[in-house]
């Protein structure tokens, strides 16, 4: 099974210089918790989550309409191509402790998104090559606490 078989598409995106209300509106209207962020060329630069938006508003003490996506988005997005195997996606999720992976084309433009939920749903289908035990291990790796800057201090 490949990313192209698992991914949600078409992918909704926002621009790096949009106000935070733009991805928040997409998330609300399309019942999702993440939006890929693109630059002027339409290439993926990052992702932004509903949590990123909430924490930016809290830590910056301003309404989300006054804040830009680039002030809240993650600093780096882990990506894969449409040819990536489900097992490769699982490894990336576990290694980088992420629940979602944007799928990009050869130009780095987002074409889809694969979530941990997509992998679980695929594993439940008859004939799936995904192993449930491996998915549990992947989820455990994603949820393992990371050392924060507070703890390192």
C-alpha positions in Angstrom: 0.0 0.0 0.0 1.4 3.4 -1.0 0.8 7.0 0.2 -1.4 7.7 -2.9 -3.8 4.9 -1.7 -4.0 6.3 1.8 -3.9 10.1 1.5 -6.7 12.6 1.9 -6.9 14.8 -1.2 -7.2 17.4 -2.5 -5.3 19.0 0.3 -6.4 22.3 1.7 -3.6 24.8 2.3 -3.0 28.2 3.7 -0.2 30.8 2.9 2.6 31.5 5.2 1.5 35.1 5.5 -2.2 34.5 6.0 -3.7 35.5 9.3 -4.3 32.6 11.7 -8.1 33.0 11.0 -7.5 31.4 7.5 -6.3 28.0 8.7 -8.7 28.1 11.7 -11.6 28.6 9.3 -10.4 25.7 7.0 -10.2 23.5 10.1 -13.6 24.4 11.3 -15.3 24.1 7.9 -13.7 20.9 6.9 -13.4 19.1 10.3 -9.7 18.7 10.4 -6.9 19.7 12.8 -4.0 20.4 10.5 -3.4 22.5 7.4 -0.3 22.5 5.2 1.4 25.9 4.8 2.7 27.0 1.4 4.9 29.8 0.1 4.3 32.1 -2.9 5.4 29.2 -5.3 2.8 26.9 -3.7 5.6 24.7 -2.1 5.1 23.2 1.3 7.0 25.2 4.0 5.4 23.7 7.1 2.1 22.6 8.7 -0.1 24.3 11.2 -2.3 22.6 13.7 -5.3 23.7 15.8 -3.0 23.5 18.8 -0.4 25.7 17.2 -3.1 28.4 16.6 -4.4 28.2 20.2 -0.9 28.3 21.7 0.1 31.3 19.5 -2.9 33.2 20.7 -2.2 32.3 24.3 1.5 33.0 24.3 1.4 36.1 22.2 -1.7 37.5 24.0 -3.4 38.6 20.8 -6.4 37.6 18.8 -5.7 35.1 16.0 -6.8 37.7 13.4 -3.8 39.8 14.4 -1.3 37.0 14.1 0.2 35.5 10.9 0.5 31.8 10.1 4.3 32.1 10.2 4.2 33.1 13.8 2.6 29.8 14.9 3.5 27.1 12.3 5.9 24.3 13.0 9.5 25.0 12.0 9.9 21.9 9.8 7.5 19.5 8.1 8.3 15.8 7.6 7.1 14.9 4.1 6.8 11.9 1.8 6.0 11.3 -1.8 2.9 9.5 -3.2 5.1 6.4 -3.8 6.1 6.1 -0.2 5.0 2.8 1.3 2.7 2.6 4.3 5.6 1.1 6.3 7.8 4.1 5.4 5.1 6.5 6.6 4.8 4.5 9.8 8.6 4.8 10.3 8.6 8.5 9.7 5.7 9.1 12.1 7.4 7.1 14.8 10.9 8.6 14.2 9.7 12.2 14.2 6.8 11.8 16.6 4.2 13.2 14.2 0.6 12.0 13.5 0.3 13.5 10.0 2.6 13.5 7.0 2.0 15.9 4.0 2.5 14.2 0.7 4.3 16.3 -1.9 4.9 16.1 -5.6 8.3 16.4 -7.3 8.2 20.2 -7.0 7.5 20.1 -3.2 3.9 21.1 -3.6 1.4 19.4 -1.3 -0.9 16.9 -3.0 -2.3 15.1 0.0 -2.0 14.2 3.6 -1.7 10.9 5.4 -2.6 10.7 9.1 -2.2 8.0 11.7 -6.0 7.5 11.5 -5.6 6.8 7.7 -3.1 4.0 8.5 -5.4 2.5 11.2 -8.4 2.5 8.8 -6.3 0.9 6.1 -5.1 -1.8 8.5 -8.7 -2.7 9.4 -9.5 -3.5 5.7 -9.4 -7.1 4.5 -6.2 -8.0 2.8 -4.2 -5.1 4.3 -0.5 -5.6 4.6 -0.4 -3.2 7.6 0.2 -5.0 10.9 -1.9 -3.8 13.9 0.9 -4.6 16.3 3.2 -2.3 14.4 0.6 0.5 14.4 0.4 0.2 18.1 4.2 0.6 18.4 4.1 3.5 16.0 1.4 5.3 18.1 3.4 4.6 21.3 6.5 6.2 19.7 4.5 9.2 18.6 3.0 9.7 22.0 6.2 9.2 24.0 7.0 12.4 25.9 9.8 14.4 24.4 12.3 16.3 26.5 11.1 19.9 26.4 13.3 23.0 26.8 11.8 23.4 30.3 13.0 20.0 31.3 16.4 20.5 29.7 17.0 23.7 31.6 
